[in-house]
Amino acid sequence: MRKIALLAAVATTAVVALTLAGCSSSTSSSSSAGTCTLTAPGPNSAAVTVSGALDALPTTAFTTPLSTTTTERTVATVGTGAKVTDGSVATVDFTLYNGVTGAQLFTTTDAEVGPQAVTVDAAKFLPGLVKAVSCATVGSRIVAVVPPADAWGANGNSTLGVAAADTVVFVVDVKSVAAASSSTPSPSSTLDPNMPTKATGAAQPAPAGFPTVTLADDGTPTVTIPTTPAPTALQIALLKKGDGETVADGDSVTVQYQGVIWSIGKVFDQSWGRGPTSFATGQVIKGFAAALVGNTVGSQVIVVIPPDQGYGTAGNSTAGISGTDDLVFVVDILATTHA
């Protein structure tokens, strides 16, 4: 769910329709913290020069166009901290470039974005970014040159400015790592085992004109869109009112969510089936953040998001969202941690 911000660019959800590519061509190494999959350097990654302080916008230079069929990874600065292993969660800053044009497309060093947590699992995050951080040590700066197959595939990502055939370049600073568990976790198994997996608050009457929501026994919502036109302004309502802590701006929240396109009633993204997900309120699109901030843990919120509070006039083609699409999210707020 990235913005739903970074989540819309790299997190593995239907919002970004990531290609799930394997790493069978790479070699494996072991550490006391677990195994990791090491991606080899290549002539393209070696030709990218990077300078500047870690955790800040790098100065990056390379001769365009770059083109590769496999991800190449070069360590520009070797850190001395813990190693990133399979299933662990690495907190990183990264800057993304178009390898064909040389244009800078995105950076987490922007104060409005900030560092991102990357689960080292190509089934959960952009494979090229996973390959970049796997086996890295905290304090390292990594250059990864990534082909479409390990990025956004045949669709590209028009929101970011990546065409279908474009190779991309990541410069990644590894800031910290949380060790993997002893077994392969589901997305929810790394969370507090006592945390509910759905909203537990008292039911509230839905306002007139909102989509209707029915819930399966496990809490999975089914959203039915009314035949009336979508509202032109952001609309937020409570379907359940929890009695937990209030979400503040900047908090890290844990939620279950489902996103639907109003015009066709199609689910384009959801955590249901994967498990609860966590992110900071500043890492999501404006309308989604507005639905969280000020509401309480245990609540279920429904929000109708017009384009200007969502993905704007560009839409998100990889998720099937046009620049005129209104979005509906049903969000169960499970936990919050104050910044």
Secondary structure as the mmCIF struct_conf table of DSSP 4:
data_model
#
loop_
_struct_conf.conf_type_id
_struct_conf.id
_struct_conf.beg_label_comp_id
_struct_conf.beg_label_asym_id
_struct_conf.beg_label_seq_id
_struct_conf.end_label_comp_id
_struct_conf.end_label_asym_id
_struct_conf.end_label_seq_id
TURN_TY1_P TURN_TY1_P1 LEU A 7 VAL A 10
STRN STRN1 ALA A 11 ALA A 11
BEND BEND1 THR A 12 THR A 13
TURN_TY1_P TURN_TY1_P2 ALA A 14 ALA A 17
TURN_TY1_P TURN_TY1_P3 SER A 24 SER A 25
BEND BEND2 SER A 26 SER A 26
STRN STRN2 THR A 27 SER A 31
TURN_TY1_P TURN_TY1_P4 SER A 32 ALA A 33
STRN STRN3 GLY A 34 LEU A 38
HELX_LH_PP_P HELX_LH_PP_P1 THR A 39 PRO A 41
HELX_RH_AL_P HELX_RH_AL_P1 PRO A 43 ALA A 46
TURN_TY1_P TURN_TY1_P5 ALA A 47 ALA A 47
STRN STRN4 THR A 49 SER A 51
BEND BEND3 GLY A 52 GLY A 52
TURN_TY1_P TURN_TY1_P6 LEU A 54 ASP A 55
BEND BEND4 ALA A 56 ALA A 56
STRN STRN5 THR A 59 ALA A 61
HELX_LH_PP_P HELX_LH_PP_P2 THR A 63 THR A 63
BEND BEND5 THR A 64 THR A 64
HELX_LH_PP_P HELX_LH_PP_P3 PRO A 65 LEU A 66
BEND BEND6 THR A 69 THR A 70
STRN STRN6 GLU A 72 THR A 77
BEND BEND7 GLY A 81 GLY A 81
HELX_LH_PP_P HELX_LH_PP_P4 ALA A 82 ALA A 82
STRN STRN7 LYS A 83 LYS A 83
HELX_LH_PP_P HELX_LH_PP_P5 VAL A 84 VAL A 84
TURN_TY1_P TURN_TY1_P7 ASP A 86 GLY A 87
STRN STRN8 VAL A 89 ASN A 98
TURN_TY1_P TURN_TY1_P8 GLY A 99 THR A 101
STRN STRN9 GLN A 104 THR A 107
TURN_TY1_P TURN_TY1_P9 THR A 108 THR A 109
BEND BEND8 ASP A 110 ASP A 110
TURN_TY1_P TURN_TY1_P10 ALA A 111 VAL A 113
STRN STRN10 GLN A 116 THR A 119
BEND BEND9 VAL A 120 VAL A 120
TURN_TY1_P TURN_TY1_P11 ALA A 122 LYS A 124
STRN STRN11 PHE A 125 PHE A 125
HELX_RH_AL_P HELX_RH_AL_P2 PRO A 127 VAL A 133
TURN_TY1_P TURN_TY1_P12 SER A 134 CYS A 135
STRN STRN12 THR A 137 THR A 137
TURN_TY1_P TURN_TY1_P13 VAL A 138 GLY A 139
STRN STRN13 ARG A 141 VAL A 146
HELX_RH_3T_P HELX_RH_3T_P1 PRO A 148 ASP A 150
TURN_TY1_P TURN_TY1_P14 ALA A 151 TRP A 152
HELX_RH_3T_P HELX_RH_3T_P2 GLY A 153 ASN A 155
STRN STRN14 ASN A 157 ASN A 157
TURN_TY1_P TURN_TY1_P15 SER A 158 GLY A 161
STRN STRN15 VAL A 162 VAL A 162
TURN_TY1_P TURN_TY1_P16 ALA A 164 ALA A 165
STRN STRN16 VAL A 168 ALA A 178
HELX_LH_PP_P HELX_LH_PP_P6 ALA A 179 SER A 181
BEND BEND10 SER A 182 SER A 183
HELX_LH_PP_P HELX_LH_PP_P7 THR A 184 SER A 186
TURN_TY1_P TURN_TY1_P17 PRO A 187 THR A 190
BEND BEND11 LEU A 191 LEU A 191
TURN_TY1_P TURN_TY1_P18 PRO A 193 ASN A 194
BEND BEND12 MET A 195 MET A 195
BEND BEND13 THR A 197 LYS A 198
BEND BEND14 GLY A 201 GLY A 201
STRN STRN17 ALA A 202 ALA A 203
HELX_LH_PP_P HELX_LH_PP_P8 PRO A 205 PRO A 207
TURN_TY1_P TURN_TY1_P19 ALA A 208 GLY A 209
BEND BEND15 PHE A 210 PHE A 210
HELX_LH_PP_P HELX_LH_PP_P9 PRO A 211 PRO A 211
STRN STRN18 THR A 212 LEU A 215
TURN_TY1_P TURN_TY1_P20 ASP A 217 ASP A 218
STRN STRN19 PRO A 221 THR A 224
BEND BEND16 THR A 227 THR A 228
HELX_LH_PP_P HELX_LH_PP_P10 PRO A 229 PRO A 231
BEND BEND17 THR A 232 ALA A 233
STRN STRN20 GLN A 235 LYS A 241
BEND BEND18 GLY A 244 GLY A 244
HELX_LH_PP_P HELX_LH_PP_P11 GLU A 245 GLU A 245
STRN STRN21 THR A 246 THR A 246
HELX_LH_PP_P HELX_LH_PP_P12 VAL A 247 VAL A 247
TURN_TY1_P TURN_TY1_P21 ASP A 249 GLY A 250
STRN STRN22 SER A 252 ILE A 261
TURN_TY1_P TURN_TY1_P22 TRP A 262 GLY A 265
STRN STRN23 LYS A 266 GLN A 270
BEND BEND19 SER A 271 SER A 271
TURN_TY1_P TURN_TY1_P23 TRP A 272 ARG A 274
STRN STRN24 THR A 277 ALA A 280
HELX_RH_3T_P HELX_RH_3T_P3 THR A 281 GLN A 283
BEND BEND20 VAL A 284 VAL A 284
HELX_RH_AL_P HELX_RH_AL_P3 LYS A 286 LEU A 292
TURN_TY1_P TURN_TY1_P24 VAL A 293 GLY A 294
STRN STRN25 THR A 296 THR A 296
TURN_TY1_P TURN_TY1_P25 VAL A 297 GLY A 298
STRN STRN26 GLN A 300 ILE A 305
HELX_RH_3T_P HELX_RH_3T_P4 PRO A 307 GLN A 309
TURN_TY1_P TURN_TY1_P26 GLY A 310 TYR A 311
HELX_RH_3T_P HELX_RH_3T_P5 GLY A 312 ALA A 314
STRN STRN27 ASN A 316 ASN A 316
HELX_RH_3T_P HELX_RH_3T_P6 SER A 317 ALA A 319
TURN_TY1_P TURN_TY1_P27 GLY A 320 GLY A 320
STRN STRN28 ILE A 321 ILE A 321
TURN_TY1_P TURN_TY1_P28 GLY A 323 THR A 324
STRN STRN29 LEU A 327 THR A 337
#
